[in-house]
């Protein structure tokens, strides 16, 4: 489960289970999908590929710069339980 640091739908985020930090953003029409300090593969959700390719014209299925990921659905109750757990 990922939570946003600044609440505006993009930017620095973290996984509340693992502590991993991510940069999440919308796609750019010019194909410049990397944060200026980013490295590694660009992850794209499998549900977003068709729309991404139709808008940008960039085909990503065989592009070594991309990693296709599946995002698991999250239960609001589970998420609230994790965030509101008494310590």
Biopython code that builds the backbone (N, CA, C, O; Angstrom):
import numpy as np
from Bio.PDB.StructureBuilder import StructureBuilder

atoms = [
    (1, "UNK", "N", (0.847, -1.173, 0.000)),
    (1, "UNK", "CA", (0.000, 0.000, 0.000)),
    (1, "UNK", "C", (0.887, 1.229, 0.000)),
    (1, "UNK", "O", (1.834, 1.336, 0.780)),
    (2, "UNK", "N", (0.568, 2.137, -0.874)),
    (2, "UNK", "CA", (1.364, 3.349, -1.028)),
    (2, "UNK", "C", (0.558, 4.544, -0.530)),
    (2, "UNK", "O", (-0.625, 4.673, -0.846)),
    (3, "UNK", "N", (1.186, 5.406, 0.236)),
    (3, "UNK", "CA", (0.546, 6.645, 0.662)),
    (3, "UNK", "C", (1.335, 7.815, 0.101)),
    (3, "UNK", "O", (2.554, 7.741, -0.053)),
    (4, "UNK", "N", (0.632, 8.889, -0.199)),
    (4, "UNK", "CA", (1.271, 10.081, -0.760)),
    (4, "UNK", "C", (1.764, 10.974, 0.365)),
    (4, "UNK", "O", (1.066, 11.177, 1.359)),
    (5, "UNK", "N", (2.955, 11.502, 0.207)),
    (5, "UNK", "CA", (3.485, 12.424, 1.199)),
    (5, "UNK", "C", (2.748, 13.755, 1.155)),
    (5, "UNK", "O", (2.479, 14.339, 2.205)),
    (6, "UNK", "N", (2.417, 14.248, -0.034)),
    (6, "UNK", "CA", (1.835, 15.582, -0.107)),
    (6, "UNK", "C", (0.370, 15.585, -0.529)),
    (6, "UNK", "O", (-0.226, 16.658, -0.618)),
    (7, "UNK", "N", (-0.228, 14.438, -0.790)),
    (7, "UNK", "CA", (-1.660, 14.333, -1.011)),
    (7, "UNK", "C", (-2.204, 14.867, -2.320)),
    (7, "UNK", "O", (-3.422, 14.962, -2.471)),
    (8, "UNK", "N", (-1.354, 15.220, -3.277)),
    (8, "UNK", "CA", (-1.871, 15.790, -4.522)),
    (8, "UNK", "C", (-1.841, 14.802, -5.690)),
    (8, "UNK", "O", (-2.001, 15.217, -6.837)),
    (9, "UNK", "N", (-1.644, 13.515, -5.432)),
    (9, "UNK", "CA", (-1.703, 12.511, -6.478)),
    (9, "UNK", "C", (-0.398, 12.225, -7.190)),
    (9, "UNK", "O", (-0.350, 11.358, -8.062)),
    (10, "UNK", "N", (0.656, 12.929, -6.840)),
    (10, "UNK", "CA", (1.962, 12.648, -7.414)),
    (10, "UNK", "C", (3.044, 13.118, -6.462)),
    (10, "UNK", "O", (2.797, 13.885, -5.532)),
    (11, "UNK", "N", (4.235, 12.641, -6.719)),
    (11, "UNK", "CA", (5.363, 13.055, -5.897)),
    (11, "UNK", "C", (5.927, 11.916, -5.085)),
    (11, "UNK", "O", (5.701, 10.746, -5.394)),
    (12, "UNK", "N", (6.661, 12.258, -4.047)),
    (12, "UNK", "CA", (7.275, 11.268, -3.189)),
    (12, "UNK", "C", (6.225, 10.502, -2.408)),
    (12, "UNK", "O", (5.356, 11.099, -1.772)),
    (13, "UNK", "N", (6.302, 9.190, -2.455)),
    (13, "UNK", "CA", (5.332, 8.319, -1.785)),
    (13, "UNK", "C", (6.088, 7.192, -1.104)),
    (13, "UNK", "O", (7.262, 6.952, -1.389)),
    (14, "UNK", "N", (5.398, 6.499, -0.196)),
    (14, "UNK", "CA", (6.049, 5.351, 0.431)),
    (14, "UNK", "C", (5.066, 4.213, 0.632)),
    (14, "UNK", "O", (3.860, 4.419, 0.767)),
    (15, "UNK", "N", (5.614, 3.004, 0.647)),
    (15, "UNK", "CA", (4.842, 1.791, 0.887)),
    (15, "UNK", "C", (4.795, 1.604, 2.398)),
    (15, "UNK", "O", (5.840, 1.471, 3.035)),
    (16, "UNK", "N", (3.599, 1.590, 2.981)),
    (16, "UNK", "CA", (3.505, 1.536, 4.442)),
    (16, "UNK", "C", (3.858, 0.172, 5.009)),
    (16, "UNK", "O", (4.091, 0.044, 6.211)),
    (17, "UNK", "N", (3.901, -0.849, 4.161)),
    (17, "UNK", "CA", (4.307, -2.174, 4.637)),
    (17, "UNK", "C", (5.817, -2.360, 4.597)),
    (17, "UNK", "O", (6.397, -2.905, 5.536)),
    (18, "UNK", "N", (6.460, -1.915, 3.521)),
    (18, "UNK", "CA", (7.894, -2.173, 3.353)),
    (18, "UNK", "C", (8.772, -0.974, 3.675)),
    (18, "UNK", "O", (9.964, -1.128, 3.942)),
    (19, "UNK", "N", (8.185, 0.232, 3.651)),
    (19, "UNK", "CA", (8.968, 1.441, 3.849)),
    (19, "UNK", "C", (9.644, 1.936, 2.578)),
    (19, "UNK", "O", (10.300, 2.978, 2.598)),
    (20, "UNK", "N", (9.494, 1.197, 1.453)),
    (20, "UNK", "CA", (10.095, 1.618, 0.188)),
    (20, "UNK", "C", (9.549, 2.977, -0.227)),
    (20, "UNK", "O", (8.373, 3.274, -0.015)),
    (21, "UNK", "N", (10.410, 3.803, -0.819)),
    (21, "UNK", "CA", (10.018, 5.132, -1.278)),
    (21, "UNK", "C", (9.956, 5.131, -2.797)),
    (21, "UNK", "O", (10.824, 4.568, -3.465)),
    (22, "UNK", "N", (8.922, 5.766, -3.334)),
    (22, "UNK", "CA", (8.679, 5.813, -4.771)),
    (22, "UNK", "C", (8.399, 7.242, -5.204)),
    (22, "UNK", "O", (8.000, 8.085, -4.400)),
    (23, "UNK", "N", (8.613, 7.498, -6.485)),
    (23, "UNK", "CA", (8.161, 8.740, -7.107)),
    (23, "UNK", "C", (7.028, 8.347, -8.030)),
    (23, "UNK", "O", (7.223, 7.546, -8.945)),
    (24, "UNK", "N", (5.845, 8.900, -7.804)),
    (24, "UNK", "CA", (4.681, 8.579, -8.620)),
    (24, "UNK", "C", (4.236, 9.843, -9.333)),
    (24, "UNK", "O", (4.134, 10.913, -8.733)),
    (25, "UNK", "N", (3.972, 9.697, -10.634)),
    (25, "UNK", "CA", (3.541, 10.834, -11.425)),
    (25, "UNK", "C", (2.695, 10.358, -12.595)),
    (25, "UNK", "O", (2.684, 9.174, -12.930)),
    (26, "UNK", "N", (2.009, 11.270, -13.193)),
    (26, "UNK", "CA", (1.312, 10.962, -14.437)),
    (26, "UNK", "C", (2.324, 10.881, -15.564)),
    (26, "UNK", "O", (3.489, 11.237, -15.391)),
    (27, "UNK", "N", (1.877, 10.414, -16.710)),
    (27, "UNK", "CA", (2.805, 10.298, -17.826)),
    (27, "UNK", "C", (2.947, 11.630, -18.551)),
    (27, "UNK", "O", (2.098, 12.515, -18.447)),
    (28, "UNK", "N", (4.032, 11.742, -19.279)),
    (28, "UNK", "CA", (4.317, 12.939, -20.063)),
    (28, "UNK", "C", (4.162, 12.610, -21.542)),
    (28, "UNK", "O", (4.649, 11.576, -21.998)),
    (29, "UNK", "N", (3.501, 13.464, -22.286)),
    (29, "UNK", "CA", (3.281, 13.214, -23.710)),
    (29, "UNK", "C", (4.564, 13.131, -24.510)),
    (29, "UNK", "O", (4.600, 12.489, -25.560)),
    (30, "UNK", "N", (5.631, 13.778, -24.022)),
    (30, "UNK", "CA", (6.897, 13.753, -24.766)),
    (30, "UNK", "C", (7.727, 12.508, -24.466)),
    (30, "UNK", "O", (8.818, 12.345, -25.011)),
    (31, "UNK", "N", (7.215, 11.621, -23.597)),
    (31, "UNK", "CA", (7.935, 10.387, -23.283)),
    (31, "UNK", "C", (9.005, 10.547, -22.234)),
    (31, "UNK", "O", (9.676, 9.570, -21.903)),
    (32, "UNK", "N", (9.195, 11.736, -21.697)),
    (32, "UNK", "CA", (10.177, 11.972, -20.649)),
    (32, "UNK", "C", (9.537, 11.616, -19.308)),
    (32, "UNK", "O", (9.050, 12.488, -18.589)),
    (33, "UNK", "N", (9.545, 10.332, -18.985)),
    (33, "UNK", "CA", (8.814, 9.824, -17.826)),
    (33, "UNK", "C", (9.655, 9.707, -16.571)),
    (33, "UNK", "O", (9.189, 9.169, -15.566)),
    (34, "UNK", "N", (10.836, 10.181, -16.605)),
    (34, "UNK", "CA", (11.727, 10.011, -15.470)),
    (34, "UNK", "C", (11.878, 11.311, -14.688)),
    (34, "UNK", "O", (12.005, 12.393, -15.262)),
    (35, "UNK", "N", (11.860, 11.178, -13.369)),
    (35, "UNK", "CA", (12.205, 12.302, -12.506)),
    (35, "UNK", "C", (13.669, 12.629, -12.773)),
    (35, "UNK", "O", (14.451, 11.733, -13.090)),
    (36, "UNK", "N", (14.045, 13.874, -12.653)),
    (36, "UNK", "CA", (15.416, 14.272, -12.997)),
    (36, "UNK", "C", (16.481, 13.538, -12.187)),
    (36, "UNK", "O", (17.622, 13.426, -12.636)),
    (37, "UNK", "N", (16.131, 13.037, -11.005)),
    (37, "UNK", "CA", (17.091, 12.289, -10.196)),
    (37, "UNK", "C", (16.836, 10.788, -10.228)),
    (37, "UNK", "O", (17.493, 10.029, -9.516)),
    (38, "UNK", "N", (15.884, 10.358, -11.055)),
    (38, "UNK", "CA", (15.486, 8.959, -11.106)),
    (38, "UNK", "C", (16.483, 8.066, -11.821)),
    (38, "UNK", "O", (17.322, 8.531, -12.592)),
    (39, "UNK", "N", (16.371, 6.766, -11.547)),
    (39, "UNK", "CA", (17.188, 5.757, -12.212)),
    (39, "UNK", "C", (16.411, 4.440, -12.182)),
    (39, "UNK", "O", (15.401, 4.329, -11.486)),
    (40, "UNK", "N", (16.863, 3.479, -12.909)),
    (40, "UNK", "CA", (16.180, 2.194, -12.958)),
    (40, "UNK", "C", (15.033, 2.231, -13.954)),
    (40, "UNK", "O", (14.837, 3.216, -14.665)),
    (41, "UNK", "N", (14.286, 1.147, -13.992)),
    (41, "UNK", "CA", (13.179, 1.040, -14.940)),
    (41, "UNK", "C", (11.988, 1.875, -14.491)),
    (41, "UNK", "O", (11.765, 2.099, -13.301)),
    (42, "UNK", "N", (11.233, 2.326, -15.486)),
    (42, "UNK", "CA", (9.993, 3.052, -15.233)),
    (42, "UNK", "C", (8.894, 2.012, -15.125)),
    (42, "UNK", "O", (8.685, 1.234, -16.056)),
    (43, "UNK", "N", (8.194, 1.986, -14.008)),
    (43, "UNK", "CA", (7.103, 1.035, -13.829)),
    (43, "UNK", "C", (5.807, 1.653, -14.325)),
    (43, "UNK", "O", (5.510, 2.814, -14.046)),
    (44, "UNK", "N", (5.038, 0.857, -15.068)),
    (44, "UNK", "CA", (3.748, 1.313, -15.560)),
    (44, "UNK", "C", (2.712, 0.232, -15.245)),
    (44, "UNK", "O", (2.949, -0.960, -15.442)),
    (45, "UNK", "N", (1.579, 0.678, -14.761)),
    (45, "UNK", "CA", (0.514, -0.250, -14.407)),
    (45, "UNK", "C", (-0.063, -0.882, -15.667)),
    (45, "UNK", "O", (-0.303, -0.196, -16.660)),
    (46, "UNK", "N", (-0.285, -2.191, -15.620)),
    (46, "UNK", "CA", (-0.779, -2.915, -16.790)),
    (46, "UNK", "C", (-2.079, -2.327, -17.338)),
    (46, "UNK", "O", (-2.295, -2.343, -18.550)),
    (47, "UNK", "N", (-2.942, -1.811, -16.471)),
    (47, "UNK", "CA", (-4.215, -1.233, -16.911)),
    (47, "UNK", "C", (-4.027, 0.080, -17.679)),
    (47, "UNK", "O", (-4.949, 0.520, -18.366)),
    (48, "UNK", "N", (-2.869, 0.704, -17.578)),
    (48, "UNK", "CA", (-2.648, 2.020, -18.181)),
    (48, "UNK", "C", (-1.930, 1.959, -19.527)),
    (48, "UNK", "O", (-1.795, 2.983, -20.196)),
    (49, "UNK", "N", (-1.471, 0.786, -19.932)),
    (49, "UNK", "CA", (-0.624, 0.681, -21.123)),
    (49, "UNK", "C", (-1.328, 1.146, -22.390)),
    (49, "UNK", "O", (-0.777, 1.947, -23.144)),
    (50, "UNK", "N", (-2.529, 0.657, -22.630)),
    (50, "UNK", "CA", (-3.228, 0.994, -23.878)),
    (50, "UNK", "C", (-3.434, 2.505, -24.006)),
    (50, "UNK", "O", (-3.181, 3.081, -25.064)),
    (51, "UNK", "N", (-3.889, 3.138, -22.939)),
    (51, "UNK", "CA", (-4.110, 4.587, -22.987)),
    (51, "UNK", "C", (-2.787, 5.334, -23.135)),
    (51, "UNK", "O", (-2.699, 6.290, -23.905)),
    (52, "UNK", "N", (-1.759, 4.904, -22.403)),
    (52, "UNK", "CA", (-0.442, 5.531, -22.492)),
    (52, "UNK", "C", (0.074, 5.495, -23.928)),
    (52, "UNK", "O", (0.522, 6.509, -24.464)),
    (53, "UNK", "N", (0.004, 4.308, -24.545)),
    (53, "UNK", "CA", (0.507, 4.169, -25.908)),
    (53, "UNK", "C", (-0.301, 4.988, -26.906)),
    (53, "UNK", "O", (0.261, 5.544, -27.850)),
    (54, "UNK", "N", (-1.618, 5.068, -26.705)),
    (54, "UNK", "CA", (-2.440, 5.841, -27.652)),
    (54, "UNK", "C", (-2.193, 7.345, -27.528)),
    (54, "UNK", "O", (-2.265, 8.062, -28.526)),
    (55, "UNK", "N", (-1.908, 7.823, -26.342)),
    (55, "UNK", "CA", (-1.674, 9.254, -26.140)),
    (55, "UNK", "C", (-0.258, 9.662, -26.551)),
    (55, "UNK", "O", (-0.061, 10.694, -27.192)),
    (56, "UNK", "N", (0.724, 8.840, -26.174)),
    (56, "UNK", "CA", (2.121, 9.223, -26.429)),
    (56, "UNK", "C", (2.659, 8.719, -27.759)),
    (56, "UNK", "O", (3.598, 9.297, -28.306)),
    (57, "UNK", "N", (2.070, 7.640, -28.286)),
    (57, "UNK", "CA", (2.613, 7.014, -29.486)),
    (57, "UNK", "C", (3.833, 6.154, -29.202)),
    (57, "UNK", "O", (4.451, 5.627, -30.127)),
    (58, "UNK", "N", (4.185, 6.009, -27.928)),
    (58, "UNK", "CA", (5.345, 5.216, -27.523)),
    (58, "UNK", "C", (4.876, 3.803, -27.191)),
    (58, "UNK", "O", (3.993, 3.622, -26.353)),
    (59, "UNK", "N", (5.466, 2.801, -27.849)),
    (59, "UNK", "CA", (5.132, 1.402, -27.585)),
    (59, "UNK", "C", (6.070, 0.881, -26.514)),
    (59, "UNK", "O", (7.288, 0.925, -26.682)),
    (60, "UNK", "N", (5.518, 0.388, -25.412)),
    (60, "UNK", "CA", (6.382, 0.021, -24.289)),
    (60, "UNK", "C", (6.558, -1.471, -24.067)),
    (60, "UNK", "O", (7.398, -1.867, -23.258)),
    (61, "UNK", "N", (5.795, -2.313, -24.756)),
    (61, "UNK", "CA", (5.884, -3.749, -24.486)),
    (61, "UNK", "C", (7.286, -4.319, -24.680)),
    (61, "UNK", "O", (7.673, -5.232, -23.952)),
    (62, "UNK", "N", (8.039, -3.822, -25.615)),
    (62, "UNK", "CA", (9.395, -4.316, -25.848)),
    (62, "UNK", "C", (10.453, -3.283, -25.490)),
    (62, "UNK", "O", (11.604, -3.393, -25.912)),
    (63, "UNK", "N", (10.070, -2.296, -24.724)),
    (63, "UNK", "CA", (10.996, -1.228, -24.340)),
    (63, "UNK", "C", (11.683, -1.617, -23.038)),
    (63, "UNK", "O", (11.021, -1.782, -22.013)),
    (64, "UNK", "N", (12.998, -1.763, -23.070)),
    (64, "UNK", "CA", (13.758, -2.199, -21.889)),
    (64, "UNK", "C", (13.741, -1.180, -20.753)),
    (64, "UNK", "O", (14.134, -1.505, -19.633)),
    (65, "UNK", "N", (13.291, 0.046, -21.021)),
    (65, "UNK", "CA", (13.251, 1.070, -19.978)),
    (65, "UNK", "C", (12.007, 0.965, -19.080)),
    (65, "UNK", "O", (11.923, 1.626, -18.046)),
    (66, "UNK", "N", (11.042, 0.124, -19.490)),
    (66, "UNK", "CA", (9.794, 0.001, -18.753)),
    (66, "UNK", "C", (9.654, -1.368, -18.106)),
    (66, "UNK", "O", (10.154, -2.370, -18.617)),
    (67, "UNK", "N", (8.968, -1.389, -16.979)),
    (67, "UNK", "CA", (8.572, -2.627, -16.318)),
    (67, "UNK", "C", (7.062, -2.550, -16.112)),
    (67, "UNK", "O", (6.563, -1.608, -15.497)),
    (68, "UNK", "N", (6.343, -3.533, -16.622)),
    (68, "UNK", "CA", (4.890, -3.568, -16.487)),
    (68, "UNK", "C", (4.545, -4.228, -15.154)),
    (68, "UNK", "O", (5.012, -5.326, -14.854)),
    (69, "UNK", "N", (3.720, -3.544, -14.357)),
    (69, "UNK", "CA", (3.357, -4.049, -13.032)),
    (69, "UNK", "C", (1.838, -4.151, -12.899)),
    (69, "UNK", "O", (1.087, -3.462, -13.589)),
    (70, "UNK", "N", (1.410, -5.028, -11.997)),
    (70, "UNK", "CA", (0.004, -5.160, -11.653)),
    (70, "UNK", "C", (-0.158, -4.656, -10.225)),
    (70, "UNK", "O", (0.531, -5.110, -9.312)),
    (71, "UNK", "N", (-1.064, -3.726, -10.047)),
    (71, "UNK", "CA", (-1.303, -3.157, -8.723)),
    (71, "UNK", "C", (-2.479, -3.893, -8.097)),
    (71, "UNK", "O", (-3.563, -3.958, -8.675)),
    (72, "UNK", "N", (-2.251, -4.450, -6.903)),
    (72, "UNK", "CA", (-3.299, -5.185, -6.212)),
    (72, "UNK", "C", (-4.319, -4.213, -5.616)),
    (72, "UNK", "O", (-3.953, -3.141, -5.134)),
    (73, "UNK", "N", (-5.603, -4.595, -5.651)),
    (73, "UNK", "CA", (-6.621, -3.750, -5.011)),
    (73, "UNK", "C", (-6.360, -3.674, -3.501)),
    (73, "UNK", "O", (-5.800, -4.596, -2.907)),
    (74, "UNK", "N", (-6.769, -2.580, -2.910)),
    (74, "UNK", "CA", (-6.561, -2.368, -1.484)),
    (74, "UNK", "C", (-7.896, -2.230, -0.773)),
    (74, "UNK", "O", (-8.806, -1.562, -1.263)),
    (75, "UNK", "N", (-8.003, -2.857, 0.368)),
    (75, "UNK", "CA", (-9.186, -2.733, 1.204)),
    (75, "UNK", "C", (-9.053, -1.472, 2.056)),
    (75, "UNK", "O", (-8.048, -1.294, 2.744)),
    (76, "UNK", "N", (-10.059, -0.597, 2.015)),
    (76, "UNK", "CA", (-10.024, 0.620, 2.829)),
    (76, "UNK", "C", (-9.953, 0.279, 4.314)),
    (76, "UNK", "O", (-9.284, 0.973, 5.079)),
    (77, "UNK", "N", (-10.638, -0.785, 4.721)),
    (77, "UNK", "CA", (-10.622, -1.193, 6.127)),
    (77, "UNK", "C", (-9.223, -1.630, 6.550)),
    (77, "UNK", "O", (-8.757, -1.275, 7.633)),
    (78, "UNK", "N", (-8.551, -2.406, 5.690)),
    (78, "UNK", "CA", (-7.199, -2.854, 6.001)),
    (78, "UNK", "C", (-6.260, -1.657, 6.104)),
    (78, "UNK", "O", (-5.459, -1.557, 7.034)),
    (79, "UNK", "N", (-6.370, -0.757, 5.141)),
    (79, "UNK", "CA", (-5.524, 0.427, 5.108)),
    (79, "UNK", "C", (-5.729, 1.272, 6.373)),
    (79, "UNK", "O", (-4.758, 1.693, 7.000)),
    (80, "UNK", "N", (-6.986, 1.518, 6.745)),
    (80, "UNK", "CA", (-7.275, 2.278, 7.964)),
    (80, "UNK", "C", (-6.737, 1.579, 9.199)),
    (80, "UNK", "O", (-6.243, 2.230, 10.119)),
    (81, "UNK", "N", (-6.832, 0.251, 9.224)),
    (81, "UNK", "CA", (-6.302, -0.497, 10.362)),
    (81, "UNK", "C", (-4.809, -0.333, 10.521)),
    (81, "UNK", "O", (-4.311, -0.175, 11.635)),
    (82, "UNK", "N", (-4.086, -0.369, 9.404)),
    (82, "UNK", "CA", (-2.623, -0.200, 9.439)),
    (82, "UNK", "C", (-2.254, 1.215, 9.900)),
    (82, "UNK", "O", (-1.385, 1.384, 10.757)),
    (83, "UNK", "N", (-2.906, 2.217, 9.337)),
    (83, "UNK", "CA", (-2.553, 3.598, 9.653)),
    (83, "UNK", "C", (-2.994, 4.024, 11.048)),
    (83, "UNK", "O", (-2.398, 4.930, 11.630)),
    (84, "UNK", "N", (-4.009, 3.399, 11.586)),
    (84, "UNK", "CA", (-4.534, 3.809, 12.898)),
    (84, "UNK", "C", (-4.221, 2.818, 14.002)),
    (84, "UNK", "O", (-4.827, 2.873, 15.072)),
    (85, "UNK", "N", (-3.300, 1.926, 13.764)),
    (85, "UNK", "CA", (-2.901, 0.933, 14.757)),
    (85, "UNK", "C", (-2.220, 1.634, 15.934)),
    (85, "UNK", "O", (-1.334, 2.470, 15.755)),
    (86, "UNK", "N", (-2.660, 1.269, 17.144)),
    (86, "UNK", "CA", (-2.037, 1.850, 18.335)),
    (86, "UNK", "C", (-0.684, 1.210, 18.563)),
    (86, "UNK", "O", (-0.521, -0.007, 18.467)),
    (87, "UNK", "N", (0.287, 2.066, 18.869)),
    (87, "UNK", "CA", (1.646, 1.552, 19.127)),
    (87, "UNK", "C", (2.044, 1.784, 20.551)),
    (87, "UNK", "O", (3.150, 1.420, 20.950)),
]
sb = StructureBuilder()
sb.init_structure("model")
sb.init_model(0)
sb.init_chain("A")
sb.init_seg("    ")
for serial, (resi, resn, name, xyz) in enumerate(atoms, 1):
    if name == "N":
        sb.init_residue(resn, " ", resi, " ")
    sb.init_atom(name, np.array(xyz, "f"), 0.0, 1.0, " ", f" {name:<3s}", serial, name[0])
structure = sb.get_structure()
